[in-house]
Amino acid sequence: MKTTKTKSIKNQTFNFTSWSLKFSGSAALIAVLSVVGQRSVLLDFKLVVLLLALSVLITLAAIVLGLIGTLRAIKAKHSVITETLSGSTLALFVIMPVLMTVLTGAGAPQIHDITTDLVDPPEFLAVKALRTGEHNPLDRFTPENLANLQKEGYPNLNSIILDRPF
């Protein structure tokens, strides 16, 4: 009877480990394909953001499943802890670049147009024909305090004057 109970706990542990690995592998694949798709202009930026968000959610599930498998292995006194942590470890490698990017931008103001010339900013010309109503506005009037937001968020942003021909 005891061997049946041990087998059951071992199967549950490996089941969580297996799903953790599957989830983290899927999340890694989604993240890589979304970044490659955006870099090669095959996917729209909004879709890429959604895919990365999905990847993060799957990664979080993989971490939880891996930790459950690890806790069950510890409780059952199995020596498979390294195997049970593999899915969680892979998931951490997937989620870290996304978290680092989010943390880097967390303190910055949410503006999309930054310039070194706040008095007479350069005007977009060629890109105007490519823009639709879905895109961010190209004017420097939205939001009204854009220059102040930029000064607060990027106080060290300056022009570099080089003694070289154009």
Sequence and secondary structure as in RCSB ss.txt:
>XXXX:A:sequence
MKTTKTKSIKNQTFNFTSWSLKFSGSAALIAVLSVVGQRSVLLDFKLVVLLLALSVLITLAAIVLGLIGTLRAIK
AKHSVITETLSGSTLALFVIMPVLMTVLTGAGAPQIHDITTDLVDPPEFLAVKALRTGEHNPLDRFTPENLANLQ
KEGYPNLNSIILDRPF
>XXXX:A:secstr
 HHHHHHHHHHHHHHHHHHHHHHHHHHHHHHHHHHHHHHTT S HHHHHHHHHHHHHHHHHHHHHHHHHHHHHHH
TT S HHHHHHHHHHHHHHHHHHHHHHHHHTTS   S   S SSS     GGGGG  TTS   STTSSTTHHHHH
HHH TT      SS  
